C-alpha cells in the first residue's frame, strides 16, 4: 500500500512538472505572438509613412473641396462664437490654456508630413480636452467627460481655421489598418470625423432652427 502511494505521488509530481512545462511553453508562444503583432503594427505604421502621402492628401482635398468649403463658411460665421454655440452646456470653467494648447496641436498636425504624427496630434487634442481639471468651486478636480468632448472639439476646430483637417482625417482613415484603430487612436479619429461633419452641416442646422423659431 505504501509503495502504491509513493508511486501515485510520483506520477502526480511528474504530471505537475509536465503541466508546468506546458504552461511555460504556451506562455512563451503567446508572448512571441504578442511581440510579433507589435512588430507588424510598427512596420505597418512605417509603411504608411513611406507611401506617397502627398498624393493621397491631394486627391482627398480635391474630392473633399465641397465639404471644406462648407467648413470654411462655418469657421467664418462662428469665428467669434463661444463653446456654448456648439452645444457645450456644462457650467464647468475651462482654462483658456486648454483651447490654446489644443489649437497648437492642430497646427502641428497640419504642418507635419507624418501620418502617424498627425494621428497622435488628434489623440493629444482629445486628451488635452478630456484631461482638463475643473476649477468650478461646486465640483473641484472633476475631469471633463466624453459628452463634453464633441462640442469643445467643434469649437477648437473652428478656432483653428484649418478646413483641411477634414481631408487629413479622411486620409488617415483610409491609410491606417482598421484593426489598429480600436484604441485611443480610433476614438480620437472618429470623434474628429464626427465633429468635422457637424461643422460641415452647421449652417443647415442653423437655418432649420431659425425656421422653427419663426414658425
URCORRA-V781334 format. One record per residue. RES is the residue in one small letter. PHI is phi in radians with two decimals (* if undefined). NEAR is the number of other C-alpha atoms within 10 Angstrom. Layout:
RES&PHI&NEAR ; RES&PHI&NEAR
//
This chain:
x&*&6 ; x&-1.08&7 ; x&-1.11&8 ; x&-1.07&9 ; x&-1.08&10 ; x&-1.09&11 ; x&-1.11&12 ; x&-1.08&12 ; x&-1.12&12 ; x&-1.10&12 ; x&-1.13&12 ; x&-1.05&12 ; x&-1.09&12 ; x&-1.14&12 ; x&-1.12&12 ; x&-1.12&12 ; x&-1.12&12 ; x&-1.11&12 ; x&-1.09&12 ; x&-1.07&11 ; x&-1.10&12 ; x&-1.11&12 ; x&-1.09&12 ; x&-1.10&12 ; x&-1.05&12 ; x&-1.17&11 ; x&-1.09&12 ; x&-1.14&12 ; x&-1.06&12 ; x&-1.14&12 ; x&-1.10&12 ; x&-1.13&12 ; x&-1.12&12 ; x&-1.08&12 ; x&-1.12&12 ; x&-1.11&12 ; x&-1.10&12 ; x&-1.11&12 ; x&-1.10&12 ; x&-1.07&12 ; x&-1.07&15 ; x&-1.11&12 ; x&-1.13&12 ; x&-1.13&16 ; x&-1.18&18 ; x&-1.14&14 ; x&-1.10&12 ; x&-0.99&18 ; x&-1.26&17 ; x&-1.60&11 ; x&-1.18&12 ; x&-1.38&9 ; x&-1.11&17 ; x&-1.08&10 ; x&-1.17&10 ; x&-1.07&17 ; x&-1.14&18 ; x&-1.12&14 ; x&-1.06&13 ; x&-1.10&19 ; x&-1.17&21 ; x&-1.13&11 ; x&-1.27&12 ; x&-1.79&15 ; x&-1.00&15 ; x&-1.01&12 ; x&-1.18&20 ; x&-1.09&22 ; x&-1.10&14 ; x&-1.14&19 ; x&-1.16&28 ; x&-1.05&19 ; x&-1.02&18 ; x&-1.14&20 ; x&-1.07&24 ; x&-1.25&14 ; x&-1.07&13 ; x&-1.88&16 ; x&-1.09&14 ; x&-1.93&9 ; x&-1.34&14 ; x&-1.81&14 ; x&-1.00&15 ; x&-1.07&12 ; x&-1.14&13 ; x&-1.84&19 ; x&1.73&14 ; x&-1.44&18 ; x&-1.82&11 ; x&-1.18&12 ; x&-1.53&10 ; x&-1.17&18 ; x&-1.41&12 ; x&-1.89&17 ; x&-1.09&12 ; x&-1.06&8 ; x&-1.12&11 ; x&-1.07&19 ; x&-1.16&21 ; x&-1.06&13 ; x&-1.17&16 ; x&-1.13&24 ; x&-1.17&22 ; x&-1.06&16 ; x&-1.14&21 ; x&-1.17&22 ; x&-1.14&17 ; x&-1.09&14 ; x&-1.09&21 ; x&-1.13&17 ; x&-1.53&10 ; x&-1.48&13 ; x&-1.71&13 ; x&-1.75&17 ; x&-1.17&23 ; x&-1.18&17 ; x&-1.21&15 ; x&-1.04&23 ; x&-1.10&20 ; x&-1.12&18 ; x&-1.10&23 ; x&-1.09&24 ; x&-1.08&20 ; x&-1.15&20 ; x&-1.12&24 ; x&-1.05&24 ; x&-1.18&15 ; x&-1.09&19 ; x&-1.27&24 ; x&-1.25&18 ; x&-1.53&15 ; x&-1.14&18 ; x&-1.53&19 ; x&-1.25&18 ; x&-1.95&15 ; x&-1.21&13 ; x&-1.13&9 ; x&-1.34&10 ; x&-2.56&12 ; x&-1.12&11 ; x&1.04&12 ; x&-1.60&14 ; x&-1.41&16 ; x&-1.24&18 ; x&-1.74&12 ; x&-1.10&11 ; x&-1.17&11 ; x&-1.46&16 ; x&-1.11&22 ; x&-1.05&21 ; x&-1.10&19 ; x&-1.25&26 ; x&-1.14&24 ; x&-1.02&25 ; x&-1.08&26 ; x&-1.23&22 ; x&-1.14&24 ; x&-1.07&25 ; x&-1.18&19 ; x&-1.24&20 ; x&0.99&18 ; x&-2.12&17 ; x&-1.10&24 ; x&-1.18&19 ; x&-0.99&23 ; x&-1.07&23 ; x&-1.18&24 ; x&-1.17&22 ; x&-1.14&22 ; x&-1.14&18 ; x&-1.14&19 ; x&-1.07&19 ; x&-1.06&17 ; x&-1.33&12 ; x&-1.46&18 ; x&-1.56&19 ; x&-1.13&13 ; x&-1.05&10 ; x&-1.26&9 ; x&-1.77&13 ; x&-2.04&15 ; x&-1.67&10 ; x&-1.60&9 ; x&-1.16&16 ; x&-1.12&19 ; x&-1.10&19 ; x&-1.12&14 ; x&-1.13&23 ; x&-1.10&21 ; x&-1.12&15 ; x&-1.14&20 ; x&-1.15&25 ; x&-1.07&18 ; x&-1.16&15 ; x&-1.10&21 ; x&-1.15&25 ; x&-1.14&16 ; x&-1.10&19 ; x&-1.08&26 ; x&-1.06&23 ; x&-1.74&14 ; x&-1.04&20 ; x&-1.12&16 ; x&-1.11&13 ; x&-1.08&13 ; x&-1.11&11 ; x&-1.14&11 ; x&-1.14&12 ; x&-1.15&12 ; x&-1.14&11 ; x&-1.11&10 ; x&-1.14&9 ; x&-1.17&8 ; x&-1.25&7 ; x&-1.40&6
//
